[in-house]
Amino acid sequence: MQREQRISLVVFEDEPYKEAEEYFMEARTEVMVVFYGTVKSSPFKLGWVQLWISKVLIPDDNDYKIRTPAFIHMKRKFNDKIASFAEKTGLRPLIFDHKQPINEPSGRDVLTMCETAEYYPNSVLGSFGQFHRFFRLVEENPGGEQ
């Protein structure tokens, strides 16, 4: 079983964050982006990491299978696009961020995170409503430890 990756810091370069924010603000439906970067060991917390974000992948309209004001579903080929972008840039897909009409992650968001984590271990999910939130799901009491 894989242990939890503890994240002490997420650092965004200005440009990818601004691109994503503009895309979110202009969208009238739920949309998503994928942030890419590198993972570095935290110099302050042993066993923790820092995510350094330097690129963003913004899907084309034809990458969405379903898109409503409160729900998206990506086409399977978008996973190939994620992998291709990672190969081209030499960076890892680290944050799967989406715009939605609520500020709290929904039950569907939790399911999406579980599915995403299967393909992209230790990924972070972002949610943009009135403000940005980033979260990870971790097992409660893994292995029966207290």
C-alpha positions as CSV (number, residue, x, y, z in Angstrom):
1,M,0.0,0.0,0.0
2,Q,1.3,3.4,-0.9
3,R,1.8,5.9,2.0
4,E,0.3,9.3,1.9
5,Q,2.3,12.1,0.3
6,R,2.4,15.0,2.7
7,I,2.4,18.4,0.9
8,S,3.8,21.3,2.9
9,L,3.7,23.9,0.1
10,V,2.3,24.5,-3.4
11,V,4.0,27.2,-5.4
12,F,2.5,28.5,-8.7
13,E,4.4,30.5,-11.3
14,D,2.2,33.5,-12.2
15,E,1.5,32.7,-15.8
16,P,-0.1,29.2,-15.5
17,Y,-2.2,30.3,-12.5
18,K,-3.4,33.4,-14.4
19,E,-4.3,31.4,-17.5
20,A,-6.4,29.0,-15.5
21,E,-8.1,31.7,-13.5
22,E,-9.0,33.6,-16.8
23,Y,-10.4,30.3,-18.3
24,F,-12.5,29.7,-15.1
25,M,-13.8,33.3,-15.0
26,E,-14.9,33.3,-18.7
27,A,-16.5,29.8,-18.6
28,R,-20.3,29.6,-18.2
29,T,-20.1,25.9,-17.5
30,E,-18.0,23.7,-15.2
31,V,-14.5,23.3,-16.8
32,M,-11.1,21.9,-15.7
33,V,-7.4,22.4,-16.1
34,V,-4.4,20.3,-15.3
35,F,-1.4,21.9,-13.6
36,Y,2.1,20.4,-14.1
37,G,5.3,20.8,-12.2
38,T,7.9,19.2,-10.1
39,V,7.9,17.6,-6.7
40,K,10.7,18.6,-4.3
41,S,11.5,17.4,-0.8
42,S,10.6,19.9,1.9
43,P,13.7,21.4,3.5
44,F,11.6,22.1,6.6
45,K,9.6,18.9,7.2
46,L,11.2,15.5,6.9
47,G,9.1,13.3,4.6
48,W,7.0,16.1,3.3
49,V,7.1,17.5,-0.3
50,Q,6.5,20.8,-2.1
51,L,4.7,21.1,-5.5
52,W,6.2,23.7,-7.8
53,I,3.7,24.4,-10.6
54,S,5.1,25.8,-13.9
55,K,2.7,24.8,-16.7
56,V,-1.1,24.4,-17.2
57,L,-3.0,22.3,-19.8
58,I,-6.3,23.8,-20.7
59,P,-8.6,21.4,-22.5
60,D,-10.2,22.2,-25.9
61,D,-13.9,22.2,-26.2
62,N,-13.8,18.8,-27.9
63,D,-12.0,17.3,-24.9
64,Y,-15.2,17.4,-22.9
65,K,-17.7,14.5,-23.3
66,I,-20.3,16.3,-21.1
67,R,-20.2,19.8,-19.8
68,T,-23.0,21.5,-17.8
69,P,-22.9,24.3,-15.2
70,A,-22.4,21.8,-12.4
71,F,-20.8,18.7,-14.1
72,I,-18.1,17.7,-16.5
73,H,-17.0,14.4,-18.0
74,M,-13.8,14.2,-20.1
75,K,-13.4,12.1,-23.1
76,R,-11.0,9.1,-22.7
77,K,-8.5,10.6,-25.2
78,F,-7.9,13.5,-22.8
79,N,-5.8,11.1,-20.7
80,D,-3.6,10.7,-23.7
81,K,-3.3,14.5,-24.0
82,I,-2.3,14.6,-20.3
83,A,0.4,12.1,-20.8
84,S,1.6,13.7,-24.0
85,F,1.9,17.1,-22.4
86,A,3.9,15.6,-19.5
87,E,6.3,13.9,-21.9
88,K,6.7,17.1,-24.0
89,T,7.4,19.3,-21.0
90,G,9.2,16.8,-18.7
91,L,6.8,17.7,-15.9
92,R,4.3,15.7,-13.9
93,P,0.5,16.3,-13.8
94,L,0.1,17.3,-10.2
95,I,-3.2,19.3,-9.7
96,F,-6.5,18.6,-11.4
97,D,-8.4,21.8,-10.9
98,H,-12.0,22.6,-11.9
99,K,-14.5,25.5,-11.8
100,Q,-17.8,24.7,-10.2
101,P,-20.8,26.6,-8.8
102,I,-20.2,25.6,-5.2
103,N,-17.2,26.2,-2.8
104,E,-17.1,22.8,-1.1
105,P,-16.1,19.7,-2.9
106,S,-19.2,17.7,-3.8
107,G,-19.8,13.9,-3.4
108,R,-19.1,13.6,-7.1
109,D,-15.8,15.5,-6.6
110,V,-14.8,12.9,-4.0
111,L,-15.6,10.1,-6.5
112,T,-13.6,11.9,-9.2
113,M,-10.6,12.3,-6.9
114,C,-10.7,8.5,-6.1
115,E,-10.7,7.8,-9.9
116,T,-8.0,10.3,-10.6
117,A,-5.8,9.0,-7.8
118,E,-5.8,5.6,-9.5
119,Y,-4.2,7.0,-12.6
120,Y,-2.2,9.8,-11.0
121,P,-1.1,8.8,-7.5
122,N,-0.7,11.6,-5.0
123,S,-2.5,14.1,-7.2
124,V,-4.3,17.1,-5.7
125,L,-7.8,18.2,-6.7
126,G,-8.6,21.9,-7.0
127,S,-12.1,23.5,-6.8
128,F,-12.8,27.0,-7.9
129,G,-16.1,28.5,-6.8
130,Q,-15.9,32.0,-5.3
131,F,-12.3,31.2,-4.3
132,H,-9.8,28.4,-4.8
133,R,-9.6,25.3,-2.7
134,F,-7.1,22.5,-3.0
135,F,-7.6,19.1,-1.4
136,R,-6.4,15.5,-1.3
137,L,-8.1,12.4,-0.1
138,V,-6.3,10.2,2.3
139,E,-7.3,6.9,3.9
140,E,-8.6,7.2,7.4
141,N,-6.6,5.0,9.7
142,P,-4.6,3.2,7.0
143,G,-3.5,-0.3,8.0
144,G,-5.2,0.0,11.4
145,E,-2.6,2.4,12.7
146,Q,-3.7,4.8,15.5
